[in-house]
Amino acid sequence: MRIKDVFKEKGVTLKDVAARMGVKPPSLSRAINENTTVEMLNRIAAALDVPVVELFERPVSGNISCPKCGSDLKLTLESISKDKNYGLTTDSKQDL
């Protein structure tokens, strides 16, 4: 993921973004560095005023893989409204 890169591009710190989101900086740091949810990604993207897909590495092959398990992810960007409510859905193509 490239969340920290987006922070730099936007000229904001983790503390700034955490304040915008109404969470404590350590909670945001854990979400970025350890484990996160689709809901948290949506909130981070909204706080940064970017589409959720900007938080992910740009794929070389056209596929995006989960950084934890390696399964392919299908990302779709839902409508972008005036209130910046970006949407993200996932569809794992993982064989169990």
Secondary structure, DSSP 8 states (H G I E B T S, - for coil): --HHHHHHHHT--HHHHHHHHTS-HHHHHHHHHT---HHHHHHHHHHHTS-GGGGS---SSS-EE-TTT--EE--EE----TT----EE-------
